[in-house]
């Protein structure tokens, strides 16, 4: 076995994924292992693809978006189209994430204000009961 081919176990260990995950990505046509009987052998290209799949998922890309972007690798323009489309999709995802963060920041601020109000009311009740 050369360092350009990995078994499913080696892939699982190297990328901290399960065999089920790798089989799922294969079924979704994201990975294309070499089949030797029941064995799946993953070439260097699949390792690169898995790394990109995992990064894409972390950034909020759907598996279909990832598949479409990976499929652009082989169109013969030195990955210019792939890079451009990935850049455009990443910009959209970044804008979505920033919008979600702004909404979350606003919700956190509102909740803190409500907690401060509730704390003041509870303190007031406690002082009132102590005075009685």
Beta strands, then each sheet from edge to edge (+ up, - down):
strand 1: 5-7
strand 2: 34-36
strand 3: 39-43
sheet 1: 1+ 3- 2+
end
